[in-house]
Amino acid sequence: MSGGPSSDDAVRPDEVLTAEEAAERERSGERSVQGKPAWQELLRFLPDVARLLSRVAKDPRVPWHAKVVAGGAIAYVVSPVDLIPDVFGGLGQMDDIYIVTKALRYLFNTAGYDLIREHWSGSDDGFTLLLVVAGIER
């Protein structure tokens, strides 16, 4: 079980942006999936993302600096100290999403797509969403 959304809530492939569309929306500040900002959709997959970051941080094939980034992202998300306190609801999780997004982009670029895909235990829809929010073309 992936801990991701149920099949009723799953992102359909035709609702996911292409990498080019995601990049354009990112430049314009308008990334979205299913009419919601992509970061809100990513919140649904945070348990899978946490497992991914943990596995990447433990993988001996991953460069030490990428392990530091993965571990740092995990530490920031679970830390009670945030730039924007979580008591502000969705707004309070924006800094967590920002850190995770930047970490994912770095990990895709340093550890590689195949290794990240290997460690992803969530749904294919969730992985596609990771690509969108991290701005990774595949």
Residue frames as a rotation matrix with the C-alpha (Angstrom) as fourth column:
MET 1
0.583 0.812 0.000 0.00
0.812 -0.583 0.000 0.00
0.000 0.000 -1.000 0.00
SER 2
-0.200 -0.758 0.620 1.46
0.770 -0.513 -0.379 3.32
0.606 0.402 0.687 -1.03
GLY 3
-0.301 0.128 -0.945 -0.33
0.779 -0.539 -0.321 5.67
-0.551 -0.832 0.063 1.34
GLY 4
-0.998 -0.062 -0.011 -1.27
0.040 -0.760 0.649 7.75
-0.049 0.647 0.761 -1.71
PRO 5
-0.436 0.893 -0.112 -4.73
-0.842 -0.449 -0.301 8.70
-0.319 -0.036 0.947 -2.86
SER 6
-0.104 0.505 0.857 -7.44
0.102 0.863 -0.496 6.18
-0.989 0.035 -0.141 -3.62
SER 7
-0.673 -0.151 0.724 -8.21
0.692 0.214 0.689 5.34
-0.259 0.965 -0.040 -7.23
ASP 8
0.427 0.886 0.180 -11.17
0.904 -0.413 -0.112 7.74
-0.024 0.211 -0.977 -7.05
ASP 9
0.812 -0.157 -0.562 -8.79
0.057 -0.938 0.343 10.59
-0.581 -0.311 -0.752 -6.22
ALA 10
-0.002 -0.917 0.398 -5.98
0.671 0.294 0.680 9.55
-0.741 0.269 0.615 -8.53
VAL 11
0.034 -0.121 -0.992 -4.62
-0.543 -0.836 0.084 12.01
-0.839 0.535 -0.094 -11.04
ARG 12
0.729 0.243 0.640 -5.44
0.368 0.649 -0.665 10.75
-0.577 0.721 0.384 -14.53
PRO 13
-0.255 -0.922 0.292 -2.62
0.776 -0.016 0.631 10.95
-0.577 0.387 0.719 -17.09
ASP 14
-0.120 0.251 0.961 -4.67
0.849 -0.475 0.230 13.29
0.514 0.843 -0.156 -19.28
GLU 15
0.892 0.449 0.057 -4.92
0.340 -0.748 0.570 15.70
0.298 -0.489 -0.820 -16.33
VAL 16
0.429 -0.828 -0.361 -1.17
0.504 -0.112 0.856 15.87
-0.749 -0.550 0.369 -15.77
LEU 17
0.800 -0.176 -0.574 0.81
-0.460 -0.794 -0.397 18.54
-0.386 0.581 -0.716 -17.55
THR 18
0.720 -0.691 0.065 3.60
0.525 0.481 -0.702 17.73
0.454 0.539 0.709 -19.92
ALA 19
0.055 -0.793 -0.606 7.03
0.932 -0.177 0.316 18.80
-0.358 -0.582 0.730 -18.76
GLU 20
-0.715 -0.316 0.624 6.91
0.590 -0.751 0.296 21.72
0.375 0.580 0.723 -21.19
GLU 21
0.203 0.874 0.441 3.51
0.232 -0.481 0.846 22.84
0.951 -0.069 -0.300 -19.89
ALA 22
0.699 0.011 -0.715 4.73
0.712 0.083 0.697 22.50
0.067 -0.997 0.050 -16.30
ALA 23
-0.373 -0.912 -0.169 7.85
0.905 -0.398 0.152 24.53
-0.206 -0.096 0.974 -17.05
GLU 24
-0.556 0.233 0.798 5.78
0.348 -0.807 0.478 27.26
0.755 0.543 0.368 -18.70
ARG 25
0.569 0.822 0.034 3.35
0.260 -0.218 0.941 27.35
0.780 -0.527 -0.337 -15.80
GLU 26
0.364 -0.524 -0.770 6.24
0.919 0.066 0.389 27.41
-0.153 -0.849 0.505 -13.34
ARG 27
-0.694 -0.649 0.312 7.72
0.702 -0.706 0.095 30.42
0.159 0.285 0.945 -15.11
SER 28
-0.384 0.637 0.668 4.34
-0.056 -0.738 0.672 32.12
0.922 0.220 0.319 -14.97
GLY 29
-0.877 -0.018 0.480 3.77
-0.476 -0.102 -0.873 30.96
0.065 -0.995 0.081 -11.36
GLU 30
0.009 1.000 -0.005 0.76
-0.995 0.008 -0.102 28.84
-0.102 0.006 0.995 -12.32
ARG 31
-0.832 -0.284 -0.476 1.57
-0.357 0.932 0.068 25.12
0.424 0.226 -0.877 -11.85
SER 32
-0.165 0.819 0.549 -1.60
-0.916 0.079 -0.393 23.11
-0.365 -0.568 0.738 -11.34
VAL 33
-0.950 0.041 -0.310 -3.03
-0.072 0.936 0.344 19.61
0.304 0.349 -0.886 -11.49
GLN 34
-0.376 0.895 -0.239 -6.77
0.870 0.430 0.242 18.87
0.320 -0.117 -0.940 -11.54
GLY 35
0.329 0.546 0.770 -7.42
0.338 -0.830 0.444 22.60
0.882 0.114 -0.458 -11.25
LYS 36
0.971 -0.095 -0.220 -5.50
0.193 -0.238 0.952 22.78
-0.143 -0.967 -0.212 -7.95
PRO 37
0.459 -0.888 -0.034 -2.01
-0.874 -0.445 -0.195 24.14
0.158 0.119 -0.980 -7.44
ALA 38
0.320 -0.396 -0.861 0.47
-0.172 0.869 -0.464 21.28
0.932 0.296 0.210 -7.85
TRP 39
-0.719 -0.631 0.291 1.82
-0.382 0.010 -0.924 21.86
0.580 -0.776 -0.248 -4.34
GLN 40
-0.106 0.755 0.648 -1.64
-0.975 0.049 -0.217 21.08
-0.195 -0.654 0.731 -2.89
GLU 41
0.764 0.327 -0.556 -1.71
-0.496 0.849 -0.182 17.81
0.412 0.415 0.811 -4.80
LEU 42
-0.136 -0.915 -0.381 1.80
-0.213 0.402 -0.890 17.03
0.968 -0.040 -0.250 -3.55
LEU 43
-0.392 0.045 0.919 0.55
-0.911 -0.159 -0.380 17.25
0.130 -0.986 0.103 0.05
ARG 44
0.673 0.731 0.115 -1.47
-0.737 0.675 0.023 14.09
-0.061 -0.100 0.993 -0.60
PHE 45
0.771 -0.434 -0.465 1.71
0.086 0.796 -0.600 12.23
0.631 0.422 0.651 -1.52
LEU 46
0.332 -0.700 0.632 3.92
-0.831 -0.534 -0.155 13.44
0.447 -0.474 -0.759 1.36
PRO 47
0.592 -0.168 0.788 4.13
-0.485 0.707 0.515 10.00
-0.644 -0.687 0.337 3.03
ASP 48
0.844 -0.282 0.456 5.46
0.514 0.668 -0.538 8.56
-0.152 0.688 0.709 -0.24
VAL 49
0.640 -0.625 0.448 7.82
-0.125 -0.660 -0.741 11.51
0.758 0.418 -0.500 -0.66
ALA 50
0.487 -0.448 0.750 9.15
-0.870 -0.175 0.461 11.02
-0.075 -0.877 -0.475 2.88
ARG 51
0.701 -0.219 0.678 9.85
0.069 0.968 0.241 7.34
-0.709 -0.122 0.694 2.14
LEU 52
0.825 -0.391 0.408 11.57
0.458 0.040 -0.888 8.33
0.330 0.920 0.212 -1.10
LEU 53
0.549 -0.635 0.544 13.81
-0.560 -0.762 -0.324 10.89
0.620 -0.127 -0.774 0.60
SER 54
0.526 -0.318 0.789 14.70
-0.700 0.365 0.614 8.39
-0.484 -0.875 -0.031 3.33
ARG 55
0.773 -0.200 0.602 15.60
0.369 0.914 -0.170 5.67
-0.516 0.354 0.780 0.84
VAL 56
0.758 -0.515 0.400 17.67
0.218 -0.379 -0.900 8.04
0.615 0.769 -0.175 -1.29
ALA 57
0.530 -0.554 0.642 19.55
-0.794 -0.590 0.147 9.24
0.297 -0.588 -0.753 1.81
LYS 58
0.448 -0.311 0.838 20.46
-0.501 0.689 0.524 5.61
-0.740 -0.654 0.153 2.64
ASP 59
0.977 -0.015 0.213 21.41
0.177 0.614 -0.770 4.46
-0.119 0.789 0.602 -0.86
PRO 60
0.274 -0.956 -0.101 25.19
0.355 0.003 0.935 3.89
-0.894 -0.292 0.341 -1.20
ARG 61
-0.118 -0.295 0.948 25.06
0.990 0.036 0.135 4.87
-0.074 0.955 0.288 -4.89
VAL 62
0.778 0.495 0.386 23.92
0.514 -0.855 0.061 8.40
0.360 0.151 -0.920 -4.06
PRO 63
-0.215 -0.889 0.404 26.63
0.371 -0.457 -0.808 11.08
0.903 -0.023 0.428 -3.70
TRP 64
-0.496 -0.055 -0.866 27.13
0.867 0.013 -0.498 12.28
0.039 -0.998 0.041 -0.13
HIS 65
-0.977 0.105 -0.187 25.99
-0.081 -0.988 -0.130 15.83
-0.198 -0.112 0.974 -0.95
ALA 66
-0.442 0.871 -0.214 22.69
-0.414 0.014 0.910 14.51
0.796 0.491 0.355 -2.36
LYS 67
-0.172 0.326 -0.929 22.22
0.716 0.689 0.109 12.46
0.676 -0.647 -0.352 0.82
VAL 68
-0.829 -0.171 -0.532 22.68
0.507 -0.630 -0.588 15.64
-0.235 -0.757 0.610 2.84
VAL 69
-0.823 0.566 -0.042 20.00
-0.516 -0.715 0.471 17.37
0.237 0.410 0.881 0.75
ALA 70
-0.169 0.783 -0.599 17.57
0.000 0.607 0.794 14.44
0.986 0.134 -0.103 1.16
GLY 71
-0.275 -0.004 -0.961 18.21
0.893 0.369 -0.257 14.23
0.355 -0.930 -0.098 4.91
GLY 72
-0.962 -0.115 -0.246 17.97
0.199 -0.916 -0.348 17.99
-0.185 -0.384 0.905 5.29
ALA 73
-0.591 0.806 -0.016 14.60
-0.484 -0.338 0.807 18.05
0.645 0.485 0.590 3.53
ILE 74
0.008 0.566 -0.824 13.29
0.476 0.723 0.501 15.31
0.879 -0.396 -0.264 5.83
ALA 75
-0.539 -0.305 -0.785 14.61
0.842 -0.167 -0.513 17.13
0.025 -0.938 0.347 8.90
TYR 76
-0.983 0.175 0.057 13.05
-0.172 -0.984 0.051 20.42
0.065 0.040 0.997 7.83
VAL 77
-0.321 0.929 -0.186 9.64
-0.319 0.079 0.945 18.90
0.892 0.363 0.271 7.15
VAL 78
0.208 0.423 -0.882 9.47
0.616 0.644 0.454 17.06
0.760 -0.638 -0.127 10.50
SER 79
-0.777 -0.568 -0.271 10.99
0.575 -0.467 -0.672 19.93
0.255 -0.678 0.689 12.48
PRO 80
0.210 0.877 -0.432 8.56
0.958 -0.274 -0.090 21.96
-0.197 -0.395 -0.897 14.59
VAL 81
-0.048 -0.308 -0.950 10.53
0.126 -0.946 0.300 25.08
-0.991 -0.106 0.084 13.62
ASP 82
0.066 0.166 0.984 9.40
0.984 0.152 -0.092 26.45
-0.165 0.974 -0.153 10.25
LEU 83
-0.936 -0.318 0.150 9.78
0.347 -0.901 0.262 29.70
0.052 0.297 0.953 8.37
ILE 84
-0.405 0.894 0.189 5.98
-0.704 -0.437 0.559 29.74
0.583 0.093 0.807 8.12
PRO 85
-0.771 0.079 0.632 4.40
-0.501 0.537 -0.679 28.00
-0.393 -0.840 -0.374 11.14
ASP 86
-0.908 0.396 -0.140 2.10
0.219 0.731 0.646 25.08
0.358 0.556 -0.750 10.28
VAL 87
-0.529 0.749 -0.400 -0.67
0.547 -0.060 -0.835 26.60
-0.649 -0.660 -0.377 12.41
PHE 88
-0.406 0.347 -0.845 -1.53
-0.570 -0.820 -0.062 28.70
-0.714 0.456 0.531 9.35
GLY 89
0.566 0.705 0.427 -3.02
-0.152 0.598 -0.787 25.66
-0.811 0.380 0.445 7.58
GLY 90
0.755 -0.201 0.625 -2.11
0.638 0.446 -0.627 25.20
-0.152 0.872 0.465 3.92
LEU 91
0.804 -0.472 0.361 -0.09
-0.253 -0.822 -0.510 28.39
0.538 0.319 -0.780 3.93
GLY 92
0.533 -0.590 0.607 2.01
-0.766 -0.031 0.642 27.02
-0.360 -0.807 -0.468 6.77
GLN 93
0.470 -0.348 0.811 3.02
0.259 0.933 0.251 24.06
-0.844 0.092 0.529 4.63
MET 94
0.996 -0.087 -0.034 4.23
-0.063 -0.367 -0.928 26.16
0.068 0.926 -0.371 1.71
ASP 95
0.309 -0.946 0.093 7.77
-0.950 -0.304 0.068 26.34
-0.036 -0.109 -0.993 3.10
ASP 96
-0.006 -0.255 0.967 7.81
-0.308 0.920 0.241 22.55
-0.951 -0.296 -0.084 3.55
ILE 97
0.746 0.359 0.561 6.66
0.400 0.432 -0.809 22.06
-0.533 0.827 0.179 -0.04
TYR 98
0.854 -0.482 -0.197 9.24
-0.502 -0.660 -0.559 24.56
0.140 0.576 -0.806 -1.28
ILE 99
-0.002 -0.893 0.450 12.07
-0.895 0.202 0.398 22.72
-0.447 -0.401 -0.800 0.50
VAL 100
0.102 0.110 0.989 10.85
0.070 0.991 -0.118 19.31
-0.992 0.081 0.093 -0.73
THR 101
0.943 0.299 0.146 10.46
0.174 -0.068 -0.982 20.60
-0.284 0.952 -0.116 -4.31
LYS 102
0.577 -0.799 -0.166 13.97
-0.804 -0.520 -0.290 22.04
0.145 0.301 -0.942 -4.37
ALA 103
-0.152 -0.622 0.768 15.38
-0.676 0.632 0.379 18.86
-0.721 -0.461 -0.516 -2.82
LEU 104
0.455 0.402 0.795 13.59
0.245 0.802 -0.545 16.69
-0.856 0.442 0.266 -5.39
ARG 105
0.979 -0.122 -0.163 14.90
-0.199 -0.391 -0.899 18.77
0.046 0.912 -0.407 -8.27
TYR 106
0.189 -0.971 0.144 18.43
-0.980 -0.177 0.093 18.50
-0.065 -0.159 -0.985 -6.88
LEU 107
-0.115 -0.206 0.972 18.10
-0.393 0.908 0.146 14.75
-0.912 -0.365 -0.186 -6.35
PHE 108
0.818 0.412 0.402 16.77
0.219 0.424 -0.879 14.14
-0.533 0.807 0.257 -9.86
ASN 109
0.860 -0.487 -0.154 19.73
-0.424 -0.511 -0.748 16.11
0.285 0.708 -0.646 -11.24
THR 110
-0.028 -0.947 0.321 22.41
-0.998 0.011 -0.055 14.47
0.048 -0.322 -0.946 -9.08
ALA 111
-0.356 -0.063 0.932 21.20
-0.423 0.900 -0.101 10.94
-0.833 -0.431 -0.347 -8.31
GLY 112
-0.944 -0.032 -0.329 19.36
-0.327 0.233 0.916 10.53
0.048 0.972 -0.230 -11.59
TYR 113
-0.131 0.978 -0.162 15.86
-0.960 -0.084 0.267 9.77
0.247 0.190 0.950 -12.78
ASP 114
0.067 0.176 -0.982 16.28
-0.254 0.955 0.154 5.98
0.965 0.239 0.109 -12.73
LEU 115
-0.784 -0.402 -0.472 17.49
0.341 0.356 -0.870 5.85
0.518 -0.843 -0.142 -9.13
ILE 116
-0.805 0.555 0.209 14.68
-0.563 -0.603 -0.565 8.15
-0.187 -0.573 0.798 -7.95
ARG 117
0.043 0.847 -0.529 12.13
-0.879 0.284 0.382 6.06
0.474 0.449 0.757 -9.85
GLU 118
-0.297 -0.258 -0.919 13.58
0.053 0.957 -0.285 2.88
0.953 -0.133 -0.271 -8.33
HIS 119
-0.933 -0.158 -0.323 13.05
0.323 0.030 -0.946 4.23
0.159 -0.987 0.023 -4.80
TRP 120
-0.616 0.774 0.148 9.54
-0.774 -0.629 0.071 5.59
0.148 -0.071 0.986 -5.43
SER 121
-0.958 0.286 0.033 6.97
0.264 0.919 -0.294 3.30
-0.114 -0.273 -0.955 -3.78
GLY 122
-0.354 0.866 -0.352 3.92
-0.233 -0.447 -0.864 5.43
-0.906 -0.223 0.360 -4.50
SER 123
0.480 0.672 0.564 1.61
0.441 0.371 -0.817 5.39
-0.758 0.641 -0.118 -7.47
ASP 124
-0.311 -0.519 0.797 2.58
0.948 -0.113 0.296 6.25
-0.063 0.847 0.527 -11.02
ASP 125
0.527 0.579 0.622 0.34
0.584 -0.778 0.230 9.31
0.617 0.242 -0.748 -10.74
GLY 126
0.909 -0.228 -0.350 2.29
0.209 -0.477 0.854 10.41
-0.361 -0.849 -0.386 -7.69
PHE 127
-0.053 -0.985 0.165 5.58
0.688 0.084 0.721 10.01
-0.724 0.151 0.673 -9.51
THR 128
-0.085 0.109 0.990 4.26
0.906 -0.405 0.122 12.01
0.415 0.908 -0.064 -12.45
LEU 129
0.888 0.437 0.142 3.29
0.320 -0.809 0.493 14.73
0.330 -0.392 -0.858 -10.00
LEU 130
0.490 -0.802 -0.343 6.84
0.431 -0.119 0.894 14.69
-0.758 -0.586 0.287 -8.59
LEU 131
-0.338 -0.618 0.710 8.14
0.921 -0.061 0.385 15.32
-0.195 0.784 0.590 -12.09
VAL 132
0.325 0.560 0.762 5.72
0.684 -0.696 0.220 18.21
0.653 0.450 -0.609 -12.54
VAL 133
0.985 0.131 -0.113 6.48
0.172 -0.676 0.717 19.96
0.017 -0.725 -0.688 -9.26
ALA 134
0.301 -0.946 -0.116 10.22
0.388 0.010 0.922 19.41
-0.871 -0.323 0.370 -9.61
GLY 135
0.618 0.000 -0.786 10.12
-0.582 -0.673 -0.457 20.68
-0.529 0.740 -0.416 -13.20
ILE 136
-0.432 -0.790 0.436 11.79
-0.303 0.582 0.754 17.53
-0.849 0.194 -0.491 -14.54
GLU 137
0.260 0.450 -0.854 11.38
-0.959 0.020 -0.282 16.67
-0.110 0.893 0.437 -18.20
ARG 138
-0.514 -0.401 0.758 11.17
-0.313 0.911 0.270 13.02
-0.799 -0.099 -0.594 -19.09
